[in-house]
Amino acid sequence: MAVRFGDQLATGLHAMAKALRVQAGALGVPAAAVDDFGGSEGQYEQIEKVAAHHGDYWGVLL
């Protein structure tokens, strides 16, 4: 690789490492958002509460 890229090798590796750090951080954003709203269990509970009133079934919400 050093022969092919010469002096550009360190710069290329640095850019690739930076891109990987950005991608890894971005993957944590959705997980953190779910955790902030009670995790998966909390999300499913909210979905069921909202879905319960579909079809004129309002008893659960009351």
N, CA, C and O atoms as a CHARMM CRD file, in Angstrom:
* protein
*
  248
    1    1 MET  N      0.82100  -1.19100   0.00000 PROA 1      0.00000
    2    1 MET  CA     0.00000   0.00000   0.00000 PROA 1      0.00000
    3    1 MET  C      0.86600   1.25600   0.00000 PROA 1      0.00000
    4    1 MET  O      0.54800   2.25300  -0.64900 PROA 1      0.00000
    5    2 ALA  N      1.95700   1.18200   0.73700 PROA 2      0.00000
    6    2 ALA  CA     2.82900   2.35400   0.80700 PROA 2      0.00000
    7    2 ALA  C      3.39400   2.69800  -0.55800 PROA 2      0.00000
    8    2 ALA  O      3.54400   3.87500  -0.88700 PROA 2      0.00000
    9    3 VAL  N      3.71500   1.67500  -1.36700 PROA 3      0.00000
   10    3 VAL  CA     4.24500   1.92100  -2.71300 PROA 3      0.00000
   11    3 VAL  C      3.18300   2.57000  -3.58400 PROA 3      0.00000
   12    3 VAL  O      3.47000   3.50100  -4.33700 PROA 3      0.00000
   13    4 ARG  N      1.95500   2.07500  -3.47800 PROA 4      0.00000
   14    4 ARG  CA     0.88800   2.59200  -4.34200 PROA 4      0.00000
   15    4 ARG  C      0.45900   4.00000  -3.94700 PROA 4      0.00000
   16    4 ARG  O      0.25600   4.85600  -4.80900 PROA 4      0.00000
   17    5 PHE  N      0.32200   4.24200  -2.63700 PROA 5      0.00000
   18    5 PHE  CA    -0.19500   5.53700  -2.19100 PROA 5      0.00000
   19    5 PHE  C      0.88000   6.51900  -1.78300 PROA 5      0.00000
   20    5 PHE  O      0.62000   7.72100  -1.71400 PROA 5      0.00000
   21    6 GLY  N      2.06200   6.04800  -1.51600 PROA 6      0.00000
   22    6 GLY  CA     3.16900   6.94000  -1.17100 PROA 6      0.00000
   23    6 GLY  C      2.86600   7.79100   0.04100 PROA 6      0.00000
   24    6 GLY  O      2.45100   7.28500   1.08300 PROA 6      0.00000
   25    7 ASP  N      3.08000   9.10900  -0.10500 PROA 7      0.00000
   26    7 ASP  CA     2.87200  10.04300   1.00100 PROA 7      0.00000
   27    7 ASP  C      1.39300  10.20600   1.35800 PROA 7      0.00000
   28    7 ASP  O      1.07600  10.72700   2.42800 PROA 7      0.00000
   29    8 GLN  N      0.50800   9.78200   0.50500 PROA 8      0.00000
   30    8 GLN  CA    -0.92800   9.93100   0.73400 PROA 8      0.00000
   31    8 GLN  C     -1.48400   8.86400   1.68800 PROA 8      0.00000
   32    8 GLN  O     -2.63300   8.97100   2.11600 PROA 8      0.00000
   33    9 LEU  N     -0.69500   7.84300   2.02900 PROA 9      0.00000
   34    9 LEU  CA    -1.18300   6.72000   2.82600 PROA 9      0.00000
   35    9 LEU  C     -1.71500   7.17500   4.18300 PROA 9      0.00000
   36    9 LEU  O     -2.83400   6.82100   4.55700 PROA 9      0.00000
   37   10 ALA  N     -0.94200   7.94100   4.91000 PROA 10     0.00000
   38   10 ALA  CA    -1.37100   8.37600   6.24100 PROA 10     0.00000
   39   10 ALA  C     -2.63000   9.23400   6.14900 PROA 10     0.00000
   40   10 ALA  O     -3.53700   9.09800   6.97100 PROA 10     0.00000
   41   11 THR  N     -2.68700  10.10300   5.16500 PROA 11     0.00000
   42   11 THR  CA    -3.86300  10.95500   4.99100 PROA 11     0.00000
   43   11 THR  C     -5.09500  10.11700   4.67000 PROA 11     0.00000
   44   11 THR  O     -6.17600  10.37400   5.20000 PROA 11     0.00000
   45   12 GLY  N     -4.93800   9.12400   3.81100 PROA 12     0.00000
   46   12 GLY  CA    -6.06000   8.25700   3.44600 PROA 12     0.00000
   47   12 GLY  C     -6.54900   7.42900   4.61900 PROA 12     0.00000
   48   12 GLY  O     -7.75500   7.28800   4.82600 PROA 12     0.00000
   49   13 LEU  N     -5.61200   6.87800   5.39000 PROA 13     0.00000
   50   13 LEU  CA    -6.00100   6.09300   6.56500 PROA 13     0.00000
   51   13 LEU  C     -6.68700   6.96100   7.60800 PROA 13     0.00000
   52   13 LEU  O     -7.64200   6.52500   8.25100 PROA 13     0.00000
   53   14 HSD  N     -6.21300   8.16700   7.77700 PROA 14     0.00000
   54   14 HSD  CA    -6.83300   9.09100   8.73200 PROA 14     0.00000
   55   14 HSD  C     -8.26800   9.43200   8.30300 PROA 14     0.00000
   56   14 HSD  O     -9.17800   9.45600   9.13100 PROA 14     0.00000
   57   15 ALA  N     -8.45900   9.68900   7.02600 PROA 15     0.00000
   58   15 ALA  CA    -9.79900  10.00400   6.52500 PROA 15     0.00000
   59   15 ALA  C    -10.73200   8.80700   6.68500 PROA 15     0.00000
   60   15 ALA  O    -11.89600   8.97400   7.04900 PROA 15     0.00000
   61   16 MET  N    -10.23100   7.60700   6.41700 PROA 16     0.00000
   62   16 MET  CA   -11.05800   6.41100   6.56900 PROA 16     0.00000
   63   16 MET  C    -11.42200   6.18400   8.03700 PROA 16     0.00000
   64   16 MET  O    -12.56500   5.83900   8.33800 PROA 16     0.00000
   65   17 ALA  N    -10.48700   6.36800   8.93900 PROA 17     0.00000
   66   17 ALA  CA   -10.75800   6.20100  10.36500 PROA 17     0.00000
   67   17 ALA  C    -11.78400   7.22400  10.84200 PROA 17     0.00000
   68   17 ALA  O    -12.66400   6.90600  11.64300 PROA 17     0.00000
   69   18 LYS  N    -11.66800   8.43700  10.35000 PROA 18     0.00000
   70   18 LYS  CA   -12.63000   9.47900  10.72800 PROA 18     0.00000
   71   18 LYS  C    -14.02500   9.12300  10.22700 PROA 18     0.00000
   72   18 LYS  O    -15.00100   9.30300  10.95500 PROA 18     0.00000
   73   19 ALA  N    -14.13700   8.62500   9.00800 PROA 19     0.00000
   74   19 ALA  CA   -15.43100   8.23400   8.45400 PROA 19     0.00000
   75   19 ALA  C    -16.04700   7.09500   9.25600 PROA 19     0.00000
   76   19 ALA  O    -17.25500   7.08100   9.49100 PROA 19     0.00000
   77   20 LEU  N    -15.22800   6.15000   9.67300 PROA 20     0.00000
   78   20 LEU  CA   -15.73300   5.03600  10.47500 PROA 20     0.00000
   79   20 LEU  C    -16.23600   5.50600  11.83200 PROA 20     0.00000
   80   20 LEU  O    -17.24600   5.00600  12.32700 PROA 20     0.00000
   81   21 ARG  N    -15.53800   6.46400  12.43800 PROA 21     0.00000
   82   21 ARG  CA   -15.99800   7.02200  13.72000 PROA 21     0.00000
   83   21 ARG  C    -17.33100   7.73000  13.56000 PROA 21     0.00000
   84   21 ARG  O    -18.20300   7.60600  14.41900 PROA 21     0.00000
   85   22 VAL  N    -17.50000   8.46500  12.47800 PROA 22     0.00000
   86   22 VAL  CA   -18.76100   9.17300  12.22200 PROA 22     0.00000
   87   22 VAL  C    -19.89100   8.17200  12.03400 PROA 22     0.00000
   88   22 VAL  O    -20.97500   8.34300  12.59200 PROA 22     0.00000
   89   23 GLN  N    -19.64200   7.12600  11.25000 PROA 23     0.00000
   90   23 GLN  CA   -20.67200   6.11500  11.02500 PROA 23     0.00000
   91   23 GLN  C    -21.03100   5.40100  12.31600 PROA 23     0.00000
   92   23 GLN  O    -22.21000   5.16900  12.58600 PROA 23     0.00000
   93   24 ALA  N    -20.05100   5.05400  13.10500 PROA 24     0.00000
   94   24 ALA  CA   -20.31800   4.35500  14.35900 PROA 24     0.00000
   95   24 ALA  C    -21.13000   5.23000  15.30500 PROA 24     0.00000
   96   24 ALA  O    -22.02100   4.73700  15.99700 PROA 24     0.00000
   97   25 GLY  N    -20.83000   6.51500  15.33800 PROA 25     0.00000
   98   25 GLY  CA   -21.59500   7.43100  16.18300 PROA 25     0.00000
   99   25 GLY  C    -23.01500   7.58900  15.69900 PROA 25     0.00000
  100   25 GLY  O    -23.94200   7.69100  16.50300 PROA 25     0.00000
  101   26 ALA  N    -23.19500   7.61200  14.39900 PROA 26     0.00000
  102   26 ALA  CA   -24.53300   7.78900  13.84100 PROA 26     0.00000
  103   26 ALA  C    -25.40800   6.57900  14.12300 PROA 26     0.00000
  104   26 ALA  O    -26.62200   6.72300  14.27300 PROA 26     0.00000
  105   27 LEU  N    -24.82400   5.39200  14.19900 PROA 27     0.00000
  106   27 LEU  CA   -25.61000   4.20400  14.49900 PROA 27     0.00000
  107   27 LEU  C    -26.14100   4.22000  15.92400 PROA 27     0.00000
  108   27 LEU  O    -27.14200   3.56900  16.22000 PROA 27     0.00000
  109   28 GLY  N    -25.48900   4.94900  16.79700 PROA 28     0.00000
  110   28 GLY  CA   -25.94700   5.02700  18.18300 PROA 28     0.00000
  111   28 GLY  C    -27.09300   5.98200  18.39100 PROA 28     0.00000
  112   28 GLY  O    -27.77000   5.90400  19.41600 PROA 28     0.00000
  113   29 VAL  N    -27.33900   6.88500  17.45400 PROA 29     0.00000
  114   29 VAL  CA   -28.39300   7.89300  17.61100 PROA 29     0.00000
  115   29 VAL  C    -29.78600   7.26500  17.70400 PROA 29     0.00000
  116   29 VAL  O    -30.51900   7.59100  18.63800 PROA 29     0.00000
  117   30 PRO  N    -30.18900   6.38100  16.78600 PROA 30     0.00000
  118   30 PRO  CA   -31.51600   5.77600  16.92400 PROA 30     0.00000
  119   30 PRO  C    -31.66600   4.96000  18.20600 PROA 30     0.00000
  120   30 PRO  O    -32.72000   4.99000  18.84100 PROA 30     0.00000
  121   31 ALA  N    -30.62400   4.23600  18.58500 PROA 31     0.00000
  122   31 ALA  CA   -30.68600   3.44700  19.81700 PROA 31     0.00000
  123   31 ALA  C    -30.85100   4.34300  21.03300 PROA 31     0.00000
  124   31 ALA  O    -31.60600   4.01400  21.94800 PROA 31     0.00000
  125   32 ALA  N    -30.15600   5.46800  21.05100 PROA 32     0.00000
  126   32 ALA  CA   -30.29000   6.40800  22.16600 PROA 32     0.00000
  127   32 ALA  C    -31.68800   7.01200  22.21000 PROA 32     0.00000
  128   32 ALA  O    -32.23700   7.22300  23.29100 PROA 32     0.00000
  129   33 ALA  N    -32.26900   7.29100  21.04600 PROA 33     0.00000
  130   33 ALA  CA   -33.62500   7.84800  21.00500 PROA 33     0.00000
  131   33 ALA  C    -34.63200   6.85800  21.55800 PROA 33     0.00000
  132   33 ALA  O    -35.53100   7.24400  22.30400 PROA 33     0.00000
  133   34 VAL  N    -34.49700   5.59000  21.20400 PROA 34     0.00000
  134   34 VAL  CA   -35.40200   4.55900  21.73000 PROA 34     0.00000
  135   34 VAL  C    -35.22200   4.43300  23.23500 PROA 34     0.00000
  136   34 VAL  O    -36.20400   4.32300  23.97000 PROA 34     0.00000
  137   35 ASP  N    -33.98700   4.44700  23.69900 PROA 35     0.00000
  138   35 ASP  CA   -33.72200   4.35300  25.13400 PROA 35     0.00000
  139   35 ASP  C    -34.30500   5.53500  25.89200 PROA 35     0.00000
  140   35 ASP  O    -34.78300   5.37000  27.01400 PROA 35     0.00000
  141   36 ASP  N    -34.27700   6.71500  25.30500 PROA 36     0.00000
  142   36 ASP  CA   -34.83300   7.90100  25.94800 PROA 36     0.00000
  143   36 ASP  C    -36.34200   7.81100  26.13600 PROA 36     0.00000
  144   36 ASP  O    -36.89400   8.46200  27.02300 PROA 36     0.00000
  145   37 PHE  N    -37.00600   7.02000  25.31900 PROA 37     0.00000
  146   37 PHE  CA   -38.45300   6.87600  25.40600 PROA 37     0.00000
  147   37 PHE  C    -38.86400   5.55200  26.03100 PROA 37     0.00000
  148   37 PHE  O    -39.93400   5.02500  25.72600 PROA 37     0.00000
  149   38 GLY  N    -38.02500   5.01400  26.90100 PROA 38     0.00000
  150   38 GLY  CA   -38.39200   3.82200  27.64600 PROA 38     0.00000
  151   38 GLY  C    -37.93400   2.51300  27.04100 PROA 38     0.00000
  152   38 GLY  O    -38.41100   1.45400  27.45000 PROA 38     0.00000
  153   39 GLY  N    -37.04200   2.54800  26.10000 PROA 39     0.00000
  154   39 GLY  CA   -36.54300   1.33100  25.48200 PROA 39     0.00000
  155   39 GLY  C    -37.58800   0.67100  24.59900 PROA 39     0.00000
  156   39 GLY  O    -38.64700   1.24100  24.33500 PROA 39     0.00000
  157   40 SER  N    -37.28200  -0.51900  24.15300 PROA 40     0.00000
  158   40 SER  CA   -38.18300  -1.22600  23.24800 PROA 40     0.00000
  159   40 SER  C    -39.52100  -1.53200  23.91700 PROA 40     0.00000
  160   40 SER  O    -40.57600  -1.39000  23.29800 PROA 40     0.00000
  161   41 GLU  N    -39.47600  -1.94800  25.17000 PROA 41     0.00000
  162   41 GLU  CA   -40.72200  -2.27800  25.87800 PROA 41     0.00000
  163   41 GLU  C    -41.62100  -1.05100  25.99600 PROA 41     0.00000
  164   41 GLU  O    -42.83200  -1.14200  25.79300 PROA 41     0.00000
  165   42 GLY  N    -41.03300   0.08400  26.32100 PROA 42     0.00000
  166   42 GLY  CA   -41.81000   1.32400  26.41600 PROA 42     0.00000
  167   42 GLY  C    -42.40000   1.72700  25.08000 PROA 42     0.00000
  168   42 GLY  O    -43.52700   2.21700  25.01500 PROA 42     0.00000
  169   43 GLN  N    -41.64100   1.52300  24.01400 PROA 43     0.00000
  170   43 GLN  CA   -42.13900   1.85600  22.68000 PROA 43     0.00000
  171   43 GLN  C    -43.30600   0.96700  22.28900 PROA 43     0.00000
  172   43 GLN  O    -44.30600   1.44900  21.75600 PROA 43     0.00000
  173   44 TYR  N    -43.18500  -0.33200  22.55100 PROA 44     0.00000
  174   44 TYR  CA   -44.28400  -1.25400  22.22400 PROA 44     0.00000
  175   44 TYR  C    -45.53900  -0.91700  23.01500 PROA 44     0.00000
  176   44 TYR  O    -46.65000  -1.01200  22.49200 PROA 44     0.00000
  177   45 GLU  N    -45.36800  -0.52500  24.27000 PROA 45     0.00000
  178   45 GLU  CA   -46.51600  -0.13900  25.10100 PROA 45     0.00000
  179   45 GLU  C    -47.22000   1.07500  24.51000 PROA 45     0.00000
  180   45 GLU  O    -48.44900   1.10900  24.44400 PROA 45     0.00000
  181   46 GLN  N    -46.45200   2.06900  24.08100 PROA 46     0.00000
  182   46 GLN  CA   -47.04000   3.26000  23.47400 PROA 46     0.00000
  183   46 GLN  C    -47.75000   2.92500  22.16700 PROA 46     0.00000
  184   46 GLN  O    -48.83100   3.44600  21.89000 PROA 46     0.00000
  185   47 ILE  N    -47.14000   2.05400  21.36700 PROA 47     0.00000
  186   47 ILE  CA   -47.75900   1.66100  20.09700 PROA 47     0.00000
  187   47 ILE  C    -49.08600   0.97100  20.35300 PROA 47     0.00000
  188   47 ILE  O    -50.06400   1.23200  19.65300 PROA 47     0.00000
  189   48 GLU  N    -49.13500   0.08500  21.36000 PROA 48     0.00000
  190   48 GLU  CA   -50.37600  -0.61400  21.65900 PROA 48     0.00000
  191   48 GLU  C    -51.44100   0.33100  22.18300 PROA 48     0.00000
  192   48 GLU  O    -52.62200   0.14900  21.88700 PROA 48     0.00000
  193   49 LYS  N    -51.05000   1.34000  22.95800 PROA 49     0.00000
  194   49 LYS  CA   -52.02300   2.32000  23.45300 PROA 49     0.00000
  195   49 LYS  C    -52.65200   3.08700  22.29900 PROA 49     0.00000
  196   49 LYS  O    -53.86700   3.28400  22.26600 PROA 49     0.00000
  197   50 VAL  N    -51.83300   3.51300  21.36500 PROA 50     0.00000
  198   50 VAL  CA   -52.34600   4.27100  20.22400 PROA 50     0.00000
  199   50 VAL  C    -53.16900   3.37100  19.32000 PROA 50     0.00000
  200   50 VAL  O    -54.23300   3.76900  18.84700 PROA 50     0.00000
  201   51 ALA  N    -52.67900   2.14600  19.07300 PROA 51     0.00000
  202   51 ALA  CA   -53.38800   1.22400  18.18600 PROA 51     0.00000
  203   51 ALA  C    -54.71500   0.77500  18.78500 PROA 51     0.00000
  204   51 ALA  O    -55.62000   0.38300  18.04800 PROA 51     0.00000
  205   52 ALA  N    -54.84500   0.82600  20.11400 PROA 52     0.00000
  206   52 ALA  CA   -56.05300   0.33500  20.77100 PROA 52     0.00000
  207   52 ALA  C    -57.29600   1.13700  20.39500 PROA 52     0.00000
  208   52 ALA  O    -58.39600   0.58500  20.38300 PROA 52     0.00000
  209   53 HSD  N    -57.14800   2.42500  20.08800 PROA 53     0.00000
  210   53 HSD  CA   -58.34100   3.23100  19.77900 PROA 53     0.00000
  211   53 HSD  C    -58.76100   3.12900  18.31500 PROA 53     0.00000
  212   53 HSD  O    -59.81500   3.64900  17.94700 PROA 53     0.00000
  213   54 HSD  N    -57.97800   2.48300  17.48600 PROA 54     0.00000
  214   54 HSD  CA   -58.37500   2.27400  16.09900 PROA 54     0.00000
  215   54 HSD  C    -59.56200   1.32800  16.06100 PROA 54     0.00000
  216   54 HSD  O    -59.57100   0.32000  16.76800 PROA 54     0.00000
  217   55 GLY  N    -60.52600   1.62500  15.27600 PROA 55     0.00000
  218   55 GLY  CA   -61.71600   0.77800  15.20000 PROA 55     0.00000
  219   55 GLY  C    -62.72000   1.12600  16.28400 PROA 55     0.00000
  220   55 GLY  O    -63.50800   0.26600  16.67600 PROA 55     0.00000
  221   56 ASP  N    -62.72100   2.35100  16.77900 PROA 56     0.00000
  222   56 ASP  CA   -63.65800   2.84100  17.80000 PROA 56     0.00000
  223   56 ASP  C    -63.54800   2.08200  19.11500 PROA 56     0.00000
  224   56 ASP  O    -64.55500   1.92800  19.80600 PROA 56     0.00000
  225   57 TYR  N    -62.39100   1.61300  19.47900 PROA 57     0.00000
  226   57 TYR  CA   -62.18400   0.96700  20.75900 PROA 57     0.00000
  227   57 TYR  C    -61.44300   1.95600  21.66400 PROA 57     0.00000
  228   57 TYR  O    -60.21400   1.94100  21.73900 PROA 57     0.00000
  229   58 TRP  N    -62.20300   2.81000  22.34500 PROA 58     0.00000
  230   58 TRP  CA   -61.63100   3.90000  23.13600 PROA 58     0.00000
  231   58 TRP  C    -61.47600   3.54800  24.62000 PROA 58     0.00000
  232   58 TRP  O    -60.88100   4.31700  25.37400 PROA 58     0.00000
  233   59 GLY  N    -61.99200   2.42200  25.03700 PROA 59     0.00000
  234   59 GLY  CA   -61.96400   2.05900  26.45500 PROA 59     0.00000
  235   59 GLY  C    -60.58100   2.05300  27.05600 PROA 59     0.00000
  236   59 GLY  O    -60.40500   2.49900  28.19000 PROA 59     0.00000
  237   60 VAL  N    -59.59900   1.56500  26.33500 PROA 60     0.00000
  238   60 VAL  CA   -58.24000   1.48700  26.85800 PROA 60     0.00000
  239   60 VAL  C    -57.66700   2.87900  27.12700 PROA 60     0.00000
  240   60 VAL  O    -56.95200   3.08800  28.10700 PROA 60     0.00000
  241   61 LEU  N    -57.98400   3.81100  26.25800 PROA 61     0.00000
  242   61 LEU  CA   -57.45300   5.16900  26.43500 PROA 61     0.00000
  243   61 LEU  C    -58.13700   5.91000  27.58800 PROA 61     0.00000
  244   61 LEU  O    -57.52400   6.77400  28.21500 PROA 61     0.00000
  245   62 LEU  N    -59.37100   5.58600  27.86500 PROA 62     0.00000
  246   62 LEU  CA   -60.07900   6.22800  28.97600 PROA 62     0.00000
  247   62 LEU  C    -59.61100   5.66300  30.28400 PROA 62     0.00000
  248   62 LEU  O    -60.08900   6.07500  31.34100 PROA 62     0.00000
